């Protein structure tokens, strides 16, 4: 029977084998579960942040008190602990912050976040023994070997860079939250508070910008080039860079603590490894820690005199080669910087194949002073991540001709692109994404929309409708003896209409002279990166001697009072001018511009402005026609 039914025999055999295998597996699992000696892991993940700013605190010590089980937070303040012998609570310590402990649950996986309270710099726990301070020979070795590791000693380098700028509002009280503008977004603000932790303060993003760039450097002759691949910015009230440029420009600078000096907000600070550093700093070894499998000395840095332009905090020196591996430094409050309450710099360096250490992560925090206890505060945060370094491979000199190139497509990238880049470059990518979403949600407020549009009109002078802008608000109305009451309407196209063509012009009418005036301009861009463009303009309008409306309109914020005032009152030496011009201009490289222009002008004095000259026939003339050829080259 078995021989005649081989399939049935095979099926029965497989069925019996499966039953036996399941029985054995269940028995083993049950035995392991009942085995009192099988390990039970407690896994704790979390993040350590500043309770006032919600900024991550890197390099903090996280441990079970009374044990050797612990770790340190990474550059983004995150940590993970896995142990079979946990204590009842987990402790976090870091310089300039109060130590904090929290209860844990044993035998489970859990998330535990810490918000720490900032305190003044303290070294009371350091014990000084007889003999030379053991930190001194480490600092001497690190100082003397700086040139071996300083990235500026490389012949050339290039890398990919992600930069994030974040300006946020803090010190937000109940009165602010209950304001009519923000009341509809109470749930959103509450979620921001919850995400900051039980002791974290509510911080609202005010302005955000992101940028992806390629950076190129050549040492001899010294050249540097930045190619901006992608850029975006957004803000609650402002979404342009110009207004924030004075603040951002001084913060978005390069930091290199391998050098003797570091400039911060127009002041020059002495770095902890500078020549003569022992005259300005005290040093104390706190621990020996592992950073990416590198054994490093953790050294506290303290100013000898609080009023000196120096730093306080911690540095980590590689125990094998005495290279600066990472730092966490801040400017002490004793150094009085106008309008700045706190300035902190954190950096991570990584060793490359050449032996040089390059900055891979940089975080800067600037806390602006508040005018009063109830005033809203501002925090500026700057984060940069560098990857894909290429060393000692210089490009030809012609490659560095343009210092900065912004690619035409830089502002066209959507959310999917930025999500991908953040995941690739930083760990806190979700937090950045949420900040942009918060701004987008808050901007829907009708009151904020009105404020945004009003400020933009005041700044630009135009009302933006998308492809066309309407204005100019301070040349819209005027009054003078020649025209009487004057009304002017202006318009210009935007990049939403075309990135190659710009059309602009105005129409004006004087109710006394009953004459229509106008101006029309057409500009064609051949290359925006090199600013190569051809322009044509025709103007028929009143002109006051000595007042160049073209110059004033290009310097809106600085000259709007004068331009507005020039539309009214008794204006002398006015002429009705016809002006036709054609020009071509180009940037040879950044800072060097050349413009060639051919101009025809008809000058016709008006009112009490008497202008006279003799022509070739000896006749008195009160008008003139002029043809001019201009060649202007400038370097700045």
C-alpha positions in Angstrom: 0.0 0.0 0.0 2.8 2.4 0.9 4.6 1.6 -2.3 1.5 2.3 -4.4 1.0 5.7 -2.6 4.3 7.5 -2.2 2.7 11.0 -2.2 0.5 10.1 0.8 3.5 8.7 2.6 5.5 11.9 2.1 2.6 14.1 3.3 2.2 12.1 6.5 6.0 12.3 7.1 6.1 16.1 6.6 3.0 16.6 8.9 4.7 14.6 11.7 7.9 16.5 11.3 6.2 19.9 11.6 4.3 18.8 14.7 7.5 17.6 16.4 9.4 20.9 15.4 6.6 23.1 16.9 6.5 21.1 20.1 10.3 21.4 20.6 10.2 25.2 19.8 7.4 25.8 22.3 9.2 23.7 25.0 12.5 25.6 24.5 10.8 29.1 24.7 8.9 28.1 27.8 12.1 26.8 29.5 13.9 30.1 28.6 11.0 32.2 30.0 11.1 30.2 33.2 14.9 30.4 33.5 15.7 32.9 36.2 19.2 33.3 34.9 18.2 34.5 31.4 19.1 38.2 30.9 16.4 40.8 31.0 17.4 44.1 29.3 16.4 47.6 30.2 16.7 49.9 27.2 16.5 53.6 27.6 16.5 56.1 24.7 16.1 59.8 25.0 17.3 63.3 24.4 18.9 65.9 26.6 17.9 69.6 25.9 18.3 73.0 27.4 15.1 73.8 29.3 15.1 77.4 28.3 15.9 77.1 24.5 15.0 73.5 23.7 18.4 73.2 22.0 20.0 69.7 22.3 22.9 69.4 24.7 25.7 67.3 23.2 28.4 65.5 25.2 26.3 65.2 28.4 27.1 62.3 30.7 24.1 59.9 31.1 24.6 57.1 33.7 23.2 55.0 36.6 24.6 56.6 39.7 27.0 54.4 41.7 27.8 52.2 38.6 30.1 52.3 35.6 27.1 51.9 33.3 26.7 55.0 31.2 27.1 56.9 27.9 27.3 60.4 26.5 24.8 62.2 24.3 25.8 62.7 20.7 26.0 66.0 18.9 22.2 66.2 18.7 21.7 65.4 22.4 20.5 61.9 21.9 21.5 58.8 23.9 20.8 55.1 24.2 21.5 52.8 27.1 21.1 49.0 27.2 21.8 47.1 30.4 20.8 44.1 32.5 21.7 45.7 35.8 19.9 49.0 36.0 19.4 51.2 39.0 16.1 52.9 40.0 17.0 56.2 38.3 19.1 57.6 35.5 21.3 60.7 36.0 22.5 63.4 33.6 25.4 65.7 34.3 27.0 68.3 32.1 29.0 71.4 32.8 27.0 74.7 33.3 23.8 72.8 34.0 22.1 71.4 37.1 22.5 67.7 37.5 19.2 65.9 37.1 17.9 62.3 37.8 14.7 60.5 36.7 13.0 57.3 37.7 13.1 54.4 35.2 11.1 51.3 34.6 13.3 48.1 34.8 13.1 45.4 32.2 11.4 47.4 29.4 12.2 49.6 26.5 11.4 53.3 27.2 11.9 56.9 26.2 13.2 59.3 28.7 14.0 63.0 27.8 15.8 65.4 30.1 15.4 69.2 30.1 18.3 70.8 32.1 18.4 74.2 33.9 21.4 76.4 32.9 23.6 77.6 35.8 26.7 79.7 35.9 30.0 78.1 35.1 31.4 76.3 38.2 34.5 74.3 38.9 34.0 73.8 42.7 34.2 70.0 42.3 37.7 70.1 40.9 40.4 69.0 43.3 43.9 70.5 42.7 46.8 68.4 43.9 50.5 69.2 44.3 52.7 69.2 41.2 52.0 70.3 37.7 48.4 70.3 36.6 48.0 67.1 34.5 46.0 68.9 31.9 48.9 71.2 31.0 51.1 68.7 29.1 48.1 67.6 27.1 47.3 71.2 26.2 50.9 71.9 25.3 51.0 68.9 23.0 47.7 69.8 21.4 48.8 73.4 20.9 52.2 72.5 19.4 50.7 70.0 16.9 47.9 72.2 15.6 49.4 72.7 12.2 49.4 69.0 11.6 45.7 68.9 11.8 44.4 72.3 10.9 42.3 72.1 7.7 43.7 75.5 6.6 47.1 73.8 6.1 45.6 71.7 3.3 46.5 72.6 -0.3 42.8 72.4 -1.2 39.5 70.9 0.0 35.9 70.7 -1.0 32.8 69.3 0.7 29.0 69.2 0.7 27.4 71.4 3.3 23.9 71.7 4.8 23.2 74.9 6.7 20.1 75.6 8.8 19.3 79.0 10.3 16.5 79.3 12.9 15.3 82.4 14.7 12.7 81.6 17.4 10.6 83.5 19.9 10.9 82.5 23.6 9.7 83.8 27.0 6.1 83.5 25.7 3.6 84.3 28.5 0.0 83.6 28.9 -1.0 87.1 27.6 0.8 86.4 24.4 -0.8 83.0 23.9 -4.3 84.4 24.5 -3.8 87.1 21.9 -6.5 87.1 19.2 -3.9 86.3 16.6 -2.7 83.1 18.2 -5.8 82.0 20.1 -7.1 79.8 17.2 -3.7 78.0 17.3 -3.8 77.1 21.0 -3.7 73.4 20.3 -0.7 73.9 18.0 1.2 75.9 20.7 0.3 73.3 23.3 1.8 70.6 21.1 5.0 72.6 20.8 5.1 72.9 24.6 4.6 69.1 25.0 7.3 68.3 22.4 9.7 70.5 24.5 9.2 68.2 27.5 7.6 68.7 30.9 10.1 71.4 31.9 10.9 72.8 28.5 9.8 76.3 27.6 7.5 77.1 24.7 9.6 78.3 21.7 7.9 79.4 18.4 9.9 79.3 15.2 10.0 82.9 13.7 12.3 82.5 10.8 13.8 79.4 9.1 16.2 79.0 6.3 18.0 75.9 4.8 20.7 75.8 2.2 22.6 73.0 0.4 25.9 74.0 -1.0 29.2 72.8 -2.3 32.2 74.6 -0.8 35.6 74.7 -2.6 38.9 76.1 -1.1 42.4 76.5 -2.6 45.3 77.6 -0.4 47.8 79.1 -2.9 46.8 81.4 -4.3 44.0 81.6 -1.8 40.6 81.2 -3.4 37.2 80.1 -2.2 34.0 79.3 -4.0 30.5 78.5 -2.9 27.9 76.9 -5.2 24.4 77.1 -3.7 22.5 74.1 -5.0 19.3 74.6 -3.1 17.9 77.3 -0.8 14.7 78.0 1.0 13.5 80.4 3.7 10.2 81.1 5.5 9.1 83.2 8.4 6.1 84.2 10.4 6.4 87.9 9.5 9.3 88.1 7.2 10.3 85.6 4.5 13.2 87.6 2.9 16.8 87.6 3.9 17.6 91.3 3.6 16.1 92.5 6.9 17.9 89.8 8.9 21.2 90.0 6.9 23.1 92.2 9.4 22.4 89.6 12.2 22.8 86.5 10.1 25.9 87.7 8.3 27.8 88.1 11.5 26.7 84.7 12.8 27.0 82.6 9.6 30.8 82.7 9.7 33.5 80.0 9.7 34.7 78.7 13.0 38.2 77.2 13.3 39.5 76.7 16.8 42.8 75.3 15.5 43.7 79.0 14.9 44.9 81.4 17.6 42.0 83.8 17.2 38.3 83.5 16.5 36.2 86.5 15.5 32.7 86.6 16.9 30.4 89.6 16.3 33.2 91.9 15.4 35.3 90.9 18.4 38.4 88.8 18.4 38.5 86.0 21.0 41.6 83.9 22.0 41.0 80.2 21.5 41.8 77.6 24.1 44.8 76.2 22.1 46.3 79.6 21.1 49.9 80.5 21.5 50.2 81.9 25.1 46.9 80.2 26.1 48.1 79.5 29.7 48.1 83.3 30.3 44.3 83.4 29.6 43.0 79.9 30.6 43.0 77.3 33.3 42.5 73.7 32.4 41.2 70.6 34.3 41.0 67.0 33.2 37.6 65.7 34.0 37.5 62.3 32.3 38.7 60.0 29.5 35.9 59.1 27.1 35.4 57.3 23.8 34.3 59.3 20.8 33.6 57.0 17.8 36.2 54.6 19.3 38.7 57.3 19.8 40.0 57.7 23.4 39.8 61.4 24.2 40.7 63.6 27.2 37.7 65.6 28.4 39.1 68.9 29.6 37.3 71.8 31.3 38.3 75.3 30.2 38.0 78.3 32.5 39.0 81.9 31.9 41.7 83.2 34.3 40.1 86.7 34.1 36.3 86.8 33.4 36.6 90.1 31.5 39.0 88.7 28.9 37.8 87.9 25.4 38.0 84.1 25.9 35.7 81.1 26.2 34.5 78.8 28.9 33.4 75.2 28.6 34.9 71.9 27.5 37.2 70.6 24.8 38.1 67.0 23.9 41.6 66.1 22.9 42.4 62.8 21.1 44.7 60.8 23.4 46.6 59.2 20.5 47.6 62.2 18.4 46.5 65.2 20.6 44.2 66.6 18.0 41.2 68.8 18.9 38.3 66.3 18.5 35.3 68.3 19.7 34.4 71.4 21.7 31.5 72.9 23.6 32.4 76.5 24.4 30.5 79.7 25.2 31.2 83.4 25.8 30.9 84.2 29.5 28.4 86.8 30.7 31.3 88.9 32.0 32.2 89.6 28.4 29.7 92.3 27.6 28.5 91.9 24.0 25.7 94.4 23.1 22.3 92.8 23.0 23.7 89.3 23.5 22.8 87.3 26.6 24.4 84.0 25.5 26.7 82.9 22.7 27.6 79.2 22.4 29.6 77.2 19.9 29.7 73.4 19.6 31.8 71.5 17.0 32.7 68.0 16.0 35.9 67.3 14.1 36.7 64.0 12.3 40.0 62.7 11.1 40.6 62.3 7.3 43.0 60.0 5.4 45.6 62.8 5.3 45.6 63.0 9.1 43.9 66.4 9.1 40.7 67.0 11.2 37.8 68.7 9.5 34.6 70.1 11.0 31.7 67.9 10.3 29.1 69.4 12.6 28.8 73.0 14.0 26.0 74.4 16.2 25.8 78.1 17.2 23.3 79.5 19.7 22.8 83.2 20.2 20.3 84.3 22.9 19.4 88.0 22.5 18.9 90.1 25.6 15.3 90.9 26.7 14.3 94.5 27.4 12.3 93.4 30.4 11.0 90.4 32.4 7.8 90.2 30.4 9.3 91.0 27.0 9.4 88.4 24.3 12.9 87.0 23.6 14.6 86.0 20.4 17.0 83.0 20.0 19.1 82.5 16.9 20.3 79.0 16.1 22.7 78.0 13.4 23.5 74.4 12.4 25.9 73.2 9.8 26.7 69.6 8.7 29.5 68.8 6.3 30.0 65.6 4.4 31.9 64.1 1.4 35.2 65.8 1.9 37.8 65.8 -0.9 41.2 66.9 0.2 44.3 68.2 -1.7 42.8 68.1 -5.1 42.8 71.8 -6.2 40.9 73.0 -9.3 42.3 75.3 -11.9 42.3 79.0 -10.9 39.6 79.8 -13.4 37.3 77.4 -11.5 37.3 79.8 -8.5 36.6 82.9 -10.6 33.1 83.4 -9.1 33.1 83.4 -5.3 29.4 82.6 -5.0 27.1 81.0 -7.6 23.4 80.5 -6.9 22.0 77.9 -9.3 18.9 79.0 -11.2 16.9 76.1 -9.7 18.0 76.7 -6.1 14.6 78.0 -4.9 12.5 75.5 -6.9 12.9 72.4 -4.8 9.9 71.0 -3.0 9.4 69.4 0.4 10.3 65.9 -0.8 13.8 67.1 -1.8 14.4 68.8 1.6 13.1 65.8 3.5 15.6 63.6 1.6 18.5 66.0 2.2 17.7 66.4 6.0 17.6 62.6 6.5 20.9 62.3 4.7 22.7 65.2 6.5 21.2 65.5 10.1 19.5 63.4 12.7 16.9 65.9 13.9 15.2 66.0 10.4 11.7 65.6 11.8 12.1 68.6 14.1 13.1 70.9 11.2 10.2 69.6 9.2 7.8 70.3 12.0 9.1 73.8 12.4 8.3 74.7 8.8 4.8 73.2 9.3 4.3 75.3 12.4 5.2 78.5 10.5 2.9 77.5 7.6 0.0 76.9 10.0 0.5 80.2 11.9 0.8 82.2 8.7 -2.8 81.4 7.9 -3.9 83.8 10.6 -5.6 86.8 8.9 -3.9 89.2 11.2 -0.5 87.8 10.5 -1.2 87.9 6.8 -2.1 91.5 7.0 1.1 92.3 9.0 3.2 90.4 6.5 1.8 92.2 3.5 2.1 95.6 5.2 5.7 95.1 6.2 6.6 93.9 2.7 5.0 97.0 1.1 6.9 99.2 3.5 10.2 97.5 2.8 9.9 96.9 -1.0 7.5 99.7 -1.9 5.4 97.3 -3.9 2.4 95.1 -3.4 3.0 91.6 -4.6 0.2 89.9 -6.6 2.3 87.0 -7.8 3.6 87.6 -11.4 3.2 91.4 -11.0 4.1 93.9 -8.2 2.2 97.2 -7.9 3.5 100.4 -6.4 5.6 102.4 -5.7 3.8 103.6 -2.6 5.9 106.7 -1.8 5.9 108.0 -5.4 2.1 107.4 -5.8 1.1 110.9 -4.8 2.8 114.2 -5.1 2.3 117.9 -5.4 4.5 120.6 -7.1 4.1 124.0 -8.7 4.4 122.6 -12.3 2.1 119.6 -12.2 0.0 120.5 -9.2 -1.4 117.3 -7.7 0.3 114.3 -9.3 -0.7 110.7 -9.3 1.6 107.9 -10.3 1.0 104.2 -10.7 3.9 101.8 -11.1 4.2 98.1 -11.9 6.9 95.5 -12.5 7.0 91.8 -13.2 8.5 89.2 -10.8 10.4 85.9 -11.3 7.0 84.1 -11.1 6.2 85.6 -14.5 9.6 85.0 -16.0 13.2 84.5 -14.8 14.6 85.8 -18.1 12.6 88.9 -18.8 11.7 91.9 -16.5 9.2 94.5 -17.5 8.6 97.6 -15.5 7.3 101.1 -15.8 4.9 103.8 -14.6 2.2 106.2 -15.7 1.8 109.6 -14.0 -0.6 112.5 -14.5 -0.4 116.1 -13.4 -3.7 117.7 -12.8 -2.3 121.3 -13.3 -0.3 120.8 -16.5 -2.7 118.1 -17.7 0.1 116.1 -19.1 0.6 112.3 -19.0 4.1 111.1 -18.2 5.5 107.6 -18.4 8.4 105.3 -18.3 8.8 101.8 -19.8 11.8 99.4 -19.2 12.5 96.0 -20.7 15.4 93.8 -19.5 16.5 90.5 -20.9 18.7 88.2 -18.8 21.1 85.9 -20.7 22.8 84.5 -17.5 21.7 85.4 -14.0 24.7 83.9 -12.4 27.0 86.3 -14.4 24.3 89.0 -14.3 24.5 89.3 -18.1 21.6 91.3 -19.3 20.4 93.7 -22.1 18.2 96.6 -21.2 16.1 99.2 -23.0 14.3 102.1 -21.4 12.3 105.2 -22.5 11.2 107.9 -20.1 9.1 111.0 -20.6 8.7 112.6 -17.2 9.4 115.5 -14.9 12.9 115.5 -13.5 14.4 117.6 -10.7 18.0 118.7 -11.1 20.2 116.7 -8.7 17.6 114.0 -7.9 18.1 110.6 -9.6 14.9 108.6 -9.0 16.6 105.5 -10.4 19.2 105.6 -7.7 16.7 106.3 -4.9 14.4 103.5 -6.0 17.4 101.1 -5.8 18.1 102.2 -2.2 14.5 102.1 -1.0 14.8 101.9 2.8 17.7 104.4 3.1 16.2 107.1 0.9 12.4 106.7 1.1 12.1 109.8 3.3 13.9 112.0 0.8 12.2 110.5 -2.2 8.8 110.9 -0.5 9.6 114.5 0.5 10.7 115.3 -3.1 7.2 114.7 -4.3 5.8 117.6 -2.5 6.4 121.4 -2.0 8.2 124.0 -4.0 10.6 122.2 -6.3 13.1 124.3 -8.1 14.9 123.6 -11.4 12.4 121.1 -12.8 12.5 119.9 -16.4 10.4 117.8 -18.7 12.8 115.2 -19.9 12.8 112.6 -22.7 15.4 109.9 -22.0 16.0 106.9 -24.3 18.8 104.4 -23.4 20.1 101.0 -24.2 22.7 99.1 -22.2 24.5 95.8 -21.7 26.1 94.8 -18.4 27.9 91.7 -17.1 29.8 90.4 -14.1 33.3 89.2 -15.0 33.5 87.6 -11.6 32.0 88.5 -8.3 32.7 92.1 -7.4 33.8 93.2 -10.9 31.0 94.5 -13.1 31.1 96.3 -16.5 28.3 98.3 -18.1 28.1 99.8 -21.5 25.3 102.3 -22.2 24.1 104.5 -25.1 21.8 107.4 -24.0 19.8 110.0 -25.8 18.3 112.9 -23.7 16.1 115.9 -24.5 16.2 118.5 -21.7 13.2 121.0 -21.5 13.2 123.4 -18.4 9.8 124.1 -16.8 8.4 126.9 -14.8 10.8 129.4 -13.2 13.8 127.3 -14.2 15.6 129.5 -16.8 18.2 127.7 -18.8 19.9 129.5 -21.7 22.8 128.8 -24.1 24.0 129.9 -27.5 23.9 127.5 -30.4 26.2 127.6 -33.4 24.1 130.3 -35.1 24.3 132.6 -32.1 20.7 132.0 -31.2 19.6 131.6 -27.5 18.2 128.2 -26.8 16.4 127.0 -23.6 16.5 123.3 -24.4 19.1 120.9 -25.5 19.5 117.4 -26.9 22.4 115.2 -25.9 23.9 111.8 -26.9 26.2 110.0 -24.5 28.2 106.8 -24.5 29.0 105.4 -21.1 31.5 102.7 -20.2 31.5 102.0 -16.4 33.5 99.3 -14.7 33.5 98.8 -11.0 35.1 96.5 -8.5 34.0 96.1 -4.9 
